[in-house]
Amino acid sequence: MTTLITPADIARLVALHGLPALLQRLAAAIEADFRRWPEFDKVPRVASHSRLGVIELMPVADAEHYSFKYVNGHPGNGAVGLPTVMAFGVLADVATGTPLLLSELTLTTALRTAATSLMAARVLARPGSRSMALIGNGAQAEFQALAFHHGLGIRELRLFDTDPAATAKLVRNLQGVPGLALTVCASTAEAVRGADIVTTLTADKRNAVIIEPGMLEPGMHLNAVGGDCPGKTELHPGVLEAARVFVEYEPQTRIEGDLQQMPADFAVTELWRVLTGQAPGRQRADEITVFDSVGFALEDFSALRLVQQLASEAGLGQPLALIPALADPKDLFAQLRPKLPSLRAA
Ligand SMILES: NC(=O)c1ccc[n+]([C@@H]2O[C@H](COP(=O)([O-])OP(=O)(O)OC[C@H]3O[C@@H](n4cnc5c(N)ncnc54)[C@H](O)[C@@H]3O)[C@@H](O)[C@H]2O)c1
């Protein structure tokens, strides 16, 4: 039997473990898998572009497990009452190909993206970072805010969104978190001024310029999450030129990240090399670092495996008869027999 995991199951897991602890476990699981990077079969995700958005498939495997995620990105979806990003995915057994888990991944994507940003910031942000600008206050925003508050010690969030209702929603959801001050700003420039970390989480189907070189300050770390598709960027090319740039999986980020604007030989460092000590992370207090995040299949693989483990421990998830149970594996036709009593007669 395949196990079905719904958004309600993920919400139960968050309630059971607490969001800070779950984000920590997720960041640890992702980091453990990034550290064994060479063991994975990797490809850039397969994207199907349309006028209003994109639908992507994200496969990855090691010797034991295979996973894929289906995810869309439709920045105009809010107008029809749907989220910009929706996702689900499968974890399968490599030895037999059996699908073990069919899981929601919309909530899980927000959790794993925040956990990945946290993992990157731990090696790239200036130690002692306390303030973060959060540009784009939509569906992903609370997850990033709380990951950086609990996991990195961020105490002040400086918020800006072109939609004031999104910022008001974020303030409602985060108000009362002990030790977290919220400052609503009138522009990106105002939010970014003086911030140790800048997180961009905007959604727009164009080459937007959210962060310009003139906004940079020595020692800033940019966690650039929203530029994740061809023709959809957030950083001015001059920002990348002024920084050391870190990526998940270079072949995919060259196509999809803010990096798409740069020449093919523009130097970047894959995060797994920093995490395994093969390349330096931040080297100086005054250097500017950029995590050009696009979201890589391995983060969903790690998340699916952790969800499988935690759901099994908590007795969550429903058995799902997705694959026919056959007494004789060569007699697939037996599945139809009860429904076709008159087959022979016909
Ligand atoms: N890198 C990753 O792993 C990853 C994972 C998930 C989502 N994403 C991307 O992150 C982005 C945010 O996702 P979401 O689910 O929160 O989307 P969302 O639509 O819920 O929120 C996006 C917000 O950005 C705001 N915005 C748009 N243009 C802006 C601008 N110029 N200045 C300030 N705010 C602006 C919108 O008003 C909206 O509130 C999307 O682009 C999505 O594709 C990346």
The ligand as an SDF file (V2000), in Angstrom:
LIG
                    3D

 44 48  0  0  0  0  0  0  0  0999 V2000
   13.4570   28.9980   -4.5540 N   0  0  0  0  0  0  0  0  0  0  0  0
   12.5490   28.1710   -4.1130 C   0  0  0  0  0  0  0  0  0  0  0  0
   12.8630   27.0550   -3.6710 O   0  0  0  0  0  0  0  0  0  0  0  0
   11.1170   28.5960   -4.1000 C   0  0  0  0  0  0  0  0  0  0  0  0
   10.1570   27.8270   -3.4090 C   0  0  0  0  0  0  0  0  0  0  0  0
    8.8460   28.3030   -3.3410 C   0  0  0  0  0  0  0  0  0  0  0  0
    8.4950   29.4840   -3.9850 C   0  0  0  0  0  0  0  0  0  0  0  0
    9.4520   30.1710   -4.6820 N   0  0  0  0  0  0  0  0  0  0  0  0
    9.1260   31.4500   -5.3370 C   0  0  0  0  0  0  0  0  0  0  0  0
    8.9980   32.4100   -4.3030 O   0  0  0  0  0  0  0  0  0  0  0  0
    8.1140   33.4380   -4.7240 C   0  0  0  0  0  0  0  0  0  0  0  0
    7.0910   33.6910   -3.6430 C   0  0  0  0  0  0  0  0  0  0  0  0
    6.2200   32.5850   -3.5520 O   0  0  0  0  0  0  0  0  0  0  0  0
    4.8370   32.7150   -2.7460 P   0  0  0  0  0  0  0  0  0  0  0  0
    4.2590   31.3450   -2.7290 O   0  0  0  0  0  0  0  0  0  0  0  0
    5.0730   33.4360   -1.4640 O   0  0  0  0  0  0  0  0  0  0  0  0
    4.0330   33.6610   -3.7490 O   0  0  0  0  0  0  0  0  0  0  0  0
    2.8280   34.6630   -3.4060 P   0  0  0  0  0  0  0  0  0  0  0  0
    2.2140   35.0060   -4.7170 O   0  0  0  0  0  0  0  0  0  0  0  0
    1.9760   34.0980   -2.3370 O   0  0  0  0  0  0  0  0  0  0  0  0
    3.5740   35.9640   -2.8120 O   0  0  0  0  0  0  0  0  0  0  0  0
    4.3780   36.7830   -3.6010 C   0  0  0  0  0  0  0  0  0  0  0  0
    4.2460   38.2120   -3.0980 C   0  0  0  0  0  0  0  0  0  0  0  0
    5.1650   39.0540   -3.8180 O   0  0  0  0  0  0  0  0  0  0  0  0
    4.5530   40.3300   -3.9200 C   0  0  0  0  0  0  0  0  0  0  0  0
    5.2460   41.1120   -4.9540 N   0  0  0  0  0  0  0  0  0  0  0  0
    5.1970   40.9640   -6.3020 C   0  0  0  0  0  0  0  0  0  0  0  0
    5.9810   41.8840   -6.9000 N   0  0  0  0  0  0  0  0  0  0  0  0
    6.5590   42.6090   -5.9050 C   0  0  0  0  0  0  0  0  0  0  0  0
    7.4920   43.6810   -5.8810 C   0  0  0  0  0  0  0  0  0  0  0  0
    7.9560   44.2090   -7.0160 N   0  0  0  0  0  0  0  0  0  0  0  0
    7.8800   44.1800   -4.6850 N   0  0  0  0  0  0  0  0  0  0  0  0
    7.3870   43.6550   -3.5260 C   0  0  0  0  0  0  0  0  0  0  0  0
    6.5010   42.6360   -3.4770 N   0  0  0  0  0  0  0  0  0  0  0  0
    6.0920   42.1210   -4.6590 C   0  0  0  0  0  0  0  0  0  0  0  0
    3.0930   39.9970   -4.2460 C   0  0  0  0  0  0  0  0  0  0  0  0
    2.2460   41.0940   -3.9620 O   0  0  0  0  0  0  0  0  0  0  0  0
    2.8470   38.8080   -3.3050 C   0  0  0  0  0  0  0  0  0  0  0  0
    2.2890   39.2070   -2.0730 O   0  0  0  0  0  0  0  0  0  0  0  0
    7.5330   32.9680   -6.0410 C   0  0  0  0  0  0  0  0  0  0  0  0
    8.1860   33.6380   -7.0950 O   0  0  0  0  0  0  0  0  0  0  0  0
    7.8170   31.4800   -6.0760 C   0  0  0  0  0  0  0  0  0  0  0  0
    7.9500   30.9950   -7.4020 O   0  0  0  0  0  0  0  0  0  0  0  0
   10.7470   29.7560   -4.7470 C   0  0  0  0  0  0  0  0  0  0  0  0
  1  2  1  0
  2  3  2  0
  2  4  1  0
  4  5  1  0
  4 44  2  0
  5  6  2  0
  6  7  1  0
  7  8  2  0
  8  9  1  0
  8 44  1  0
  9 10  1  0
  9 42  1  0
 10 11  1  0
 11 12  1  0
 11 40  1  0
 12 13  1  0
 13 14  1  0
 14 15  2  0
 14 16  1  0
 14 17  1  0
 17 18  1  0
 18 19  2  0
 18 20  1  0
 18 21  1  0
 21 22  1  0
 22 23  1  0
 23 24  1  0
 23 38  1  0
 24 25  1  0
 25 26  1  0
 25 36  1  0
 26 27  1  0
 26 35  1  0
 27 28  2  0
 28 29  1  0
 29 30  1  0
 29 35  2  0
 30 31  1  0
 30 32  2  0
 32 33  1  0
 33 34  2  0
 34 35  1  0
 36 37  1  0
 36 38  1  0
 38 39  1  0
 40 41  1  0
 40 42  1  0
 42 43  1  0
M  CHG  2   8   1  16  -1
M  END
$$$$
